[in-house]
Amino acid sequence: MTQTEAEFLQSYDASKYEKPSVSTDIVVFSIGKGKRDNYRQLPKRHLQILLIRRKKHPYKDCWALPGGFVNMDESLRDAAARELSEETGLEPDYLGQLYTWGEVDRDPRTRIISTSYMAIVNENNKKLKAGDDAAEACWFDLTGRIEKVETHEIDGQLEYVWYIRLTLKNGREELSALLRNSRWFKGSTVAIKREIIENNGLAFDHAKIIEHGLEKFRHKIKYTDLLFKLVPEFFTLTELQHVYEAVIDKKVSRASFRRSIADKVTETEQYVTKGGHRPSQLYVFNPYWLETSLQEGVVDLWS
């Protein structure tokens, strides 16, 4: 007699298979303001990342990404949002999935598979409140720069290698990590391997997650609306450009930047007066650009 699906599920023994634990880690980006070089200039902007200091083993007192274990009755995204709220008190302006990390020995406690998320927090919503497994929560200025590039030929196949230095500063502490990212072609597919070569102060494999999140953020900010989630509702084009340059860690020409965002902004009738400057016009994000781009397939917010 053929077994029905209901009968199969009723008799199914889930204990036959070992189960890894599942967690989420959240790479939270925002923008910070530095000092003015003089009264005529806007404050310098810095890309920032949110870290928590662990108050429990393993990696007690080290800095880590917010995150934690997924409950049986919640989705991955709900778990990420809950952990971020419990550990930092934040509700992000954007939360999207990045990558799943499944190396066997990535956590000394047991086999843990983690799905990472990228979150964006507007500069006006950055107030923190540490809790749960976090002894402290803090914003760090973040830079990620290529130190060296190599090319190797292995069995007739080219391997491209980037050495990337992460530096994280909060005024009291400086953390760093050096990663070796190798890429090679398998047929028409690009294979990527990330390795931590040096690590100073970051818990687990979080240096790899941060570097991947930074690379993805710098890519997505050029063709999605993520840039506008970092700034207030009303902004000048110069302020917007400074935030963009802080994220990509590179200066761009005024003309090319304004061409690239022309369809994404709308003029207002409001102006702001800065000392030593003529009044600057304020702009807002143009949501119709996003709608049109989604319909035309130019942008995919979930990629």
C-alpha positions as CSV (number, residue, x, y, z in Angstrom):
1,M,0.0,0.0,0.0
2,T,1.4,3.4,-1.0
3,Q,2.2,5.7,1.9
4,T,0.5,9.1,1.8
5,E,2.5,12.2,2.4
6,A,0.7,12.8,5.7
7,E,1.6,9.3,6.9
8,F,5.2,9.8,5.8
9,L,5.5,13.1,7.7
10,Q,3.8,11.6,10.8
11,S,6.4,8.8,11.0
12,Y,9.4,10.9,9.9
13,D,12.3,10.7,12.4
14,A,14.1,14.0,12.3
15,S,16.6,12.8,14.9
16,K,18.3,10.6,12.2
17,Y,20.3,13.6,11.1
18,E,22.7,15.9,13.0
19,K,21.6,19.5,13.0
20,P,23.9,22.5,12.8
21,S,22.9,25.6,14.7
22,V,21.8,28.6,12.5
23,S,22.6,32.2,13.3
24,T,22.5,35.6,11.7
25,D,25.2,38.3,11.7
26,I,24.4,41.9,10.7
27,V,26.8,44.3,9.0
28,V,25.4,47.7,10.0
29,F,26.6,50.8,8.0
30,S,26.0,54.5,8.7
31,I,27.7,57.8,8.2
32,G,29.6,59.9,10.8
33,K,30.6,63.5,10.8
34,G,34.2,64.6,11.4
35,K,35.7,68.0,12.1
36,R,35.6,71.0,9.7
37,D,39.0,72.0,8.3
38,N,37.6,75.6,8.3
39,Y,34.3,77.3,8.6
40,R,33.8,77.4,4.8
41,Q,33.9,73.7,4.4
42,L,31.3,71.0,5.3
43,P,32.3,68.5,8.1
44,K,34.2,65.5,6.8
45,R,32.1,62.4,6.4
46,H,33.2,58.9,7.5
47,L,31.7,55.5,6.7
48,Q,30.9,53.8,10.0
49,I,30.2,50.2,11.0
50,L,28.5,49.1,14.2
51,L,30.2,46.5,16.5
52,I,29.4,45.1,19.9
53,R,31.8,44.0,22.5
54,R,31.1,40.4,23.6
55,K,30.6,39.9,27.3
56,K,30.6,36.1,27.1
57,H,32.9,33.4,25.8
58,P,34.0,32.6,23.1
59,Y,35.9,35.7,22.2
60,K,35.0,37.4,25.4
61,D,35.8,41.2,25.3
62,C,36.4,41.1,21.5
63,W,34.4,43.2,19.1
64,A,31.9,41.4,16.9
65,L,29.0,42.1,14.5
66,P,25.6,42.1,16.1
67,G,23.8,38.8,15.7
68,G,22.7,35.6,17.3
69,F,20.8,32.3,17.0
70,V,17.7,31.9,15.0
71,N,14.6,30.6,16.9
72,M,12.6,27.7,15.5
73,D,9.5,29.9,15.0
74,E,11.1,32.8,13.1
75,S,12.5,33.6,9.7
76,L,16.1,34.5,9.1
77,R,15.2,38.1,8.5
78,D,13.1,38.3,11.6
79,A,15.9,36.8,13.6
80,A,18.4,39.4,12.2
81,A,16.0,42.3,13.0
82,R,15.3,40.9,16.5
83,E,19.0,40.4,17.4
84,L,19.9,43.9,16.1
85,S,17.1,45.4,18.3
86,E,18.0,43.4,21.4
87,E,21.8,44.1,21.2
88,T,21.8,47.7,20.0
89,G,18.2,49.1,20.2
90,L,18.3,50.0,16.5
91,E,15.6,49.6,13.8
92,P,17.4,49.9,10.5
93,D,16.2,51.9,7.5
94,Y,17.3,48.9,5.3
95,L,17.9,45.2,6.0
96,G,18.9,42.9,3.2
97,Q,20.5,39.4,3.0
98,L,24.2,39.2,2.0
99,Y,25.7,35.7,2.1
100,T,25.6,32.4,4.1
101,W,28.8,31.4,5.8
102,G,29.2,27.6,6.4
103,E,32.8,26.7,7.0
104,V,32.9,23.7,9.3
105,D,35.3,25.3,11.9
106,R,34.1,28.9,11.8
107,D,32.9,28.8,15.4
108,P,34.7,27.0,18.3
109,R,31.5,26.1,20.1
110,T,29.8,23.8,17.5
111,R,28.8,23.7,13.8
112,I,27.2,27.0,13.2
113,I,25.9,28.2,9.8
114,S,25.4,32.0,9.7
115,T,23.4,34.1,7.2
116,S,24.7,37.6,7.1
117,Y,22.6,40.7,6.5
118,M,23.5,44.2,5.6
119,A,21.7,47.0,7.4
120,I,21.7,50.8,6.8
121,V,21.0,53.3,9.5
122,N,20.3,56.9,8.8
123,E,22.6,59.3,10.5
124,N,19.7,60.7,12.5
125,N,18.8,57.3,13.9
126,K,22.1,56.1,15.3
127,K,21.4,56.2,19.1
128,L,22.6,52.9,20.6
129,K,21.6,50.9,23.6
130,A,23.7,47.8,24.4
131,G,21.9,44.7,25.7
132,D,21.7,40.9,25.7
133,D,25.1,39.4,24.8
134,A,26.6,42.8,24.2
135,A,28.7,44.5,26.9
136,E,29.0,47.6,24.8
137,A,27.8,48.8,21.3
138,C,29.9,51.3,19.4
139,W,30.2,52.9,16.0
140,F,33.6,52.5,14.3
141,D,35.0,54.5,11.4
142,L,35.7,51.9,8.7
143,T,38.2,51.8,5.8
144,G,38.9,48.9,3.5
145,R,41.7,49.4,1.1
146,I,43.7,47.2,-1.3
147,E,47.3,46.9,-0.2
148,K,48.6,44.6,-2.9
149,V,47.5,42.8,-6.0
150,E,49.0,39.6,-7.4
151,T,48.5,37.4,-10.4
152,H,49.4,33.7,-10.4
153,E,49.2,31.0,-13.0
154,I,48.4,27.6,-11.7
155,D,48.1,24.7,-14.1
156,G,47.5,27.2,-17.0
157,Q,44.8,29.0,-15.0
158,L,45.1,32.6,-13.9
159,E,44.4,33.4,-10.2
160,Y,43.9,37.1,-9.2
161,V,44.7,37.9,-5.6
162,W,43.8,41.1,-3.6
163,Y,45.2,41.8,-0.2
164,I,42.7,44.0,1.6
165,R,43.3,45.9,4.9
166,L,40.4,46.7,7.1
167,T,40.9,49.4,9.7
168,L,38.2,50.2,12.3
169,K,38.6,53.2,14.7
170,N,36.3,54.5,17.4
171,G,38.5,57.1,19.1
172,R,39.6,54.8,21.9
173,E,40.5,51.6,20.0
174,E,41.8,50.6,16.6
175,L,41.0,47.2,15.2
176,S,42.4,45.8,11.9
177,A,42.5,42.7,9.7
178,L,44.2,41.7,6.5
179,L,42.3,39.5,4.1
180,R,43.5,37.6,1.1
181,N,40.8,37.4,-1.6
182,S,41.5,35.1,-4.5
183,R,39.4,34.8,-7.7
184,W,39.7,32.4,-10.6
185,F,37.5,31.2,-13.4
186,K,35.8,27.8,-13.3
187,G,34.4,27.6,-16.8
188,S,32.3,30.8,-17.1
189,T,31.9,31.1,-13.3
190,V,34.1,33.2,-11.0
191,A,35.2,31.3,-7.9
192,I,36.1,33.4,-4.9
193,K,37.9,32.5,-1.7
194,R,38.4,34.8,1.3
195,E,41.0,34.1,3.9
196,I,41.9,36.1,7.1
197,I,45.7,36.6,7.1
198,E,45.9,38.9,10.1
199,N,43.3,39.7,12.8
200,N,43.5,42.2,15.6
201,G,40.5,42.4,17.9
202,L,37.6,41.0,15.7
203,A,35.7,37.9,16.8
204,F,35.1,34.7,14.8
205,D,35.3,35.1,11.0
206,H,33.7,38.5,11.2
207,A,36.5,40.2,9.3
208,K,35.5,38.2,6.2
209,I,31.9,39.1,6.7
210,I,32.7,42.8,7.0
211,E,34.9,42.9,3.9
212,H,32.3,41.1,1.9
213,G,29.6,43.5,3.2
214,L,31.7,46.5,2.3
215,E,32.4,45.3,-1.2
216,K,28.7,44.6,-1.7
217,F,27.6,47.9,-0.3
218,R,30.0,49.9,-2.5
219,H,28.6,48.0,-5.5
220,K,24.9,48.4,-4.7
221,I,25.2,52.1,-3.7
222,K,25.9,52.9,-7.4
223,Y,22.6,51.5,-8.8
224,T,20.1,51.4,-5.9
225,D,18.5,53.8,-3.5
226,L,20.8,52.9,-0.6
227,L,22.8,56.1,-0.7
228,F,19.6,58.1,0.2
229,K,19.0,56.0,3.3
230,L,22.2,57.4,4.8
231,V,21.2,61.1,4.6
232,P,18.3,63.3,6.0
233,E,15.2,63.7,3.9
234,F,16.4,67.1,2.6
235,F,20.0,67.4,1.5
236,T,22.3,69.5,-0.7
237,L,24.0,67.8,-3.7
238,T,27.4,68.6,-2.1
239,E,26.4,66.8,1.1
240,L,25.2,63.8,-0.9
241,Q,28.4,63.7,-2.8
242,H,30.5,63.7,0.4
243,V,28.5,60.8,1.8
244,Y,28.9,58.9,-1.5
245,E,32.7,59.5,-1.4
246,A,32.9,58.3,2.2
247,V,31.3,55.0,1.2
248,I,33.4,54.3,-1.8
249,D,36.6,55.8,-0.2
250,K,37.4,57.8,-3.4
251,K,37.0,61.3,-4.7
252,V,34.8,61.8,-7.8
253,S,34.3,64.8,-10.0
254,R,31.4,67.1,-9.2
255,A,30.1,66.9,-12.8
256,S,30.2,63.1,-13.1
257,F,28.5,62.6,-9.7
258,R,25.7,65.0,-10.5
259,R,25.2,63.3,-13.9
260,S,25.0,59.9,-12.1
261,I,22.3,61.0,-9.7
262,A,20.4,63.5,-11.8
263,D,17.4,61.2,-12.3
264,K,17.4,60.1,-8.6
265,V,16.8,63.5,-7.0
266,T,14.1,66.2,-7.1
267,E,14.7,69.9,-6.5
268,T,12.8,71.6,-3.7
269,E,12.1,75.3,-3.1
270,Q,14.1,75.2,0.1
271,Y,17.6,76.5,0.6
272,V,20.2,76.3,3.3
273,T,22.7,79.0,4.1
274,K,26.2,78.1,5.1
275,G,28.7,80.6,6.5
276,G,30.8,82.0,3.7
277,H,28.7,80.5,0.9
278,R,25.8,81.5,-1.1
279,P,22.5,79.6,-0.3
280,S,22.5,76.0,-1.4
281,Q,19.4,74.4,-2.8
282,L,17.9,71.4,-1.0
283,Y,16.9,68.2,-2.8
284,V,14.9,65.1,-1.9
285,F,15.1,61.5,-3.3
286,N,12.9,60.9,-6.3
287,P,11.0,57.6,-5.6
288,Y,9.7,57.5,-9.2
289,W,13.2,56.9,-10.4
290,L,13.2,53.7,-8.4
291,E,9.8,52.6,-9.6
292,T,10.8,53.1,-13.2
293,S,14.1,51.4,-12.8
294,L,12.5,48.3,-11.1
295,Q,10.0,48.1,-14.0
296,E,12.7,48.3,-16.6
297,G,14.9,45.8,-14.8
298,V,17.7,48.3,-14.3
299,V,17.9,47.7,-10.5
300,D,17.1,44.8,-8.3
301,L,16.9,45.8,-4.6
302,W,17.1,42.2,-3.5
303,S,20.2,41.2,-5.5
